[in-house]
Amino acid sequence: MDELIAKSQHILIAELISSETSDRRTIHHFIVKENLKGSWEGNLVFQSFSKLHSENNFENHNAPEFWENDTDRSDWPCCICGPDHTFKKGVKYLLFPDAFGARKSAEIIIDKSIDKWYSYVVNNMKK
């Protein structure tokens, strides 16, 4: 987690505004709501291959299982080289666009004031 934060040039809060699904993939379009690190210009586009959206936010990332190395809300199918994130229109995500394939790089943020992952990221950017 610390390496993900340190090596990322951009860390964002972004909201999904639309998705286009084909037989093989889904293209997601986001609007950037907040730049936590760096200065992302414009909207963001990302593709995934999974179909079912995981709404697990690990109780605002306070659940102990989230803090295990190989746990996040995304699948990791054997056919790709990293987690396969899914998204839902209107939901806000803490995104690491420089490392989209990394675990914990596309987590749902419902309430920044109580979300432990959001707090962890913000506090560890300052180190």
C-alpha positions in Angstrom: 0.0 0.0 0.0 2.8 2.4 0.9 4.6 1.7 -2.4 1.4 2.3 -4.4 1.0 5.7 -2.7 4.6 6.7 -3.1 5.0 5.6 -6.7 1.8 7.1 -8.0 2.0 10.5 -9.6 -1.8 10.9 -9.5 -4.3 9.9 -6.8 -7.9 10.9 -7.5 -11.4 10.8 -6.3 -13.5 10.2 -9.4 -17.1 9.4 -10.2 -18.3 7.0 -12.9 -20.4 9.0 -15.4 -20.9 6.3 -18.1 -19.9 2.9 -19.4 -20.0 1.2 -22.8 -20.1 -2.6 -22.7 -19.2 -5.0 -25.6 -18.8 -8.7 -25.6 -15.2 -8.5 -24.5 -14.8 -5.5 -22.3 -16.4 -2.4 -20.7 -15.0 1.1 -21.2 -15.7 3.3 -18.2 -15.7 7.2 -18.2 -15.1 9.1 -15.0 -15.2 12.7 -14.0 -12.5 13.7 -11.6 -13.9 15.2 -8.5 -10.7 15.8 -6.5 -7.0 15.6 -7.1 -5.3 14.2 -4.0 -1.9 13.9 -5.6 -0.8 15.4 -8.9 -3.0 17.5 -11.2 -5.1 15.3 -13.5 -6.5 17.3 -16.4 -9.9 16.3 -17.9 -11.8 13.1 -17.6 -10.5 9.6 -17.1 -11.2 6.5 -19.2 -10.5 2.9 -18.0 -11.4 -0.5 -19.4 -12.3 -3.7 -17.5 -13.4 -7.2 -18.4 -15.5 -8.2 -15.4 -19.2 -7.9 -15.6 -20.5 -8.0 -12.0 -19.8 -5.0 -9.8 -18.6 -5.5 -6.3 -20.0 -2.9 -4.0 -17.9 -4.0 -1.1 -16.3 -1.0 0.7 -15.2 -3.1 3.7 -17.3 -1.0 6.1 -15.6 2.2 4.9 -12.3 0.2 4.8 -12.5 -0.4 8.6 -12.9 -4.2 8.3 -9.6 -6.1 9.1 -9.7 -8.2 6.0 -9.2 -5.2 3.7 -5.8 -4.6 5.3 -4.5 -8.0 4.2 -2.2 -7.8 1.2 -4.3 -9.7 -1.3 -7.7 -8.3 -0.4 -9.7 -5.7 -2.2 -13.1 -5.5 -4.0 -11.7 -6.5 -7.4 -11.4 -9.9 -9.1 -8.1 -11.1 -10.3 -8.8 -13.5 -13.2 -6.0 -15.6 -14.5 -6.3 -14.1 -18.0 -5.0 -10.7 -17.1 -2.0 -9.4 -15.3 -3.7 -7.5 -12.5 -7.0 -6.9 -10.6 -10.0 -6.4 -12.9 -11.9 -3.5 -11.4 -15.6 -2.9 -11.9 -17.6 0.3 -11.6 -21.1 1.6 -11.2 -22.5 4.9 -12.4 -22.8 7.6 -9.7 -20.3 5.9 -7.3 -17.1 7.6 -6.3 -13.8 5.8 -6.3 -10.3 6.4 -4.9 -8.3 5.8 -8.0 -4.6 5.4 -8.8 -4.6 5.9 -12.6 -0.8 5.3 -12.9 -1.3 1.8 -11.4 -4.8 0.7 -12.3 -3.8 -3.0 -12.2 -2.7 -2.8 -8.6 -4.7 -4.1 -5.7 -6.5 -1.4 -3.7 -6.2 1.0 -6.7 -9.9 1.4 -7.3 -11.8 1.4 -4.0 -15.2 2.7 -3.3 -15.4 5.8 -1.1 -18.7 6.6 0.4 -17.8 9.0 3.2 -14.3 10.5 3.2 -14.7 11.6 6.8 -14.9 8.0 8.2 -13.2 6.0 5.4 -9.9 4.4 6.8 -8.4 3.8 3.3 -9.0 7.4 2.2 -7.4 8.6 5.5 -4.5 6.2 5.2 -3.7 7.4 1.6 -4.0 11.1 2.5 -1.8 10.8 5.6 0.8 8.7 3.9 1.2 11.1 0.9 2.6 13.6 3.3 5.5 11.3 4.4 
